[in-house]
């Protein structure tokens, strides 16, 4: 049996050849669906249940009744299929290299059509239209989700990346086998910060259901599991110092930014945070600083003229839809308190 995801009072359980939808309150079986291959833990959304298995098998069922929407599989023999990953409209199947070389596929989650092969291996991470894979050769590689274009690679300065990648507050976290933890910029792969964990991270990955269990983050704390201990850290963005402040002339909205890392925060007067993230900082001229960021929730652009002491910023919110404009005609008089 596999893990048991729960959605709106129903638990979905996958066995060797069948998946069940069970009412949590009563234990009644709402539906069951016969499948021709063993499946990993179901991925459940509002209208669908996705199953993945060996040979890049992927199945989409209707959550309401378990009927099959589509099935994608390759004629092969082998085992070692891992739990797939769903991000936006992409379903990523994964397998272990010792069993199924070239059997990791990225599928269109709506249609089941194969889009491209992916590196597979350790659990990937996703943020703001980018995917982050730890390849089997120890290289961390970032891709554009929409185009599948490789954006950058990071080999850990020749030491290799041993853990699966994790995204916390916009930054990518990964560690080496000797215990060095790196924090990478999501757009460039540049190292923003690093530290020593004092012990090797736990990076077990075994056959047929084994996986990386190395990091987790919640409530502003990053927890890293090592071979000897559990290490709790404050994510780098939690202690980021914003060295640039832009306040709208009305005193309402404001942009705080770290001009080195690109970490930013948009807040309303009163301290309500509208959006946070990590963008790309460029300096097209000696006195000009530009910020550009595109996240799952907003598009942010800003231009700061340090010689004229003026700044402008635009924020386009996606959900809920909205726009924020910040015009600062004199950055020299900006204060962090609301006016």
Buried (B, 14 or more C-beta within 10 A) or exposed (E): EBEBBEBEEBBBBBEEEBBBBBEEEEEEEBBBBEBEBBBBBBBBEEEBBBBBBBBBBBBBBBBEEBEEBBBBBBEBEBBBBBBBBBBEEBBBBBBBBEBBEEBBBBBBBEEBEBBEBBBBBBBBBBBBBBBBBBBBEBBBBBBEBEEBEEBBEBBBEEEBBBBBBBBBBBBBBBBBBBBBBBBBBBBBBEEBBBBEBEBBBBBEBEEEBEBBBBBEBEEEEBEBBBEEEEBEBEBBBEEBEBEBBBBBEEEBBBBBBBBEBBBBBBBBBEEEEBBBBBBBBEEEEEEBBBBBBBBEBBBBBBBBBBEEBBBBBBBBBEEEEEEBEBBBEEBEEBEEEEE
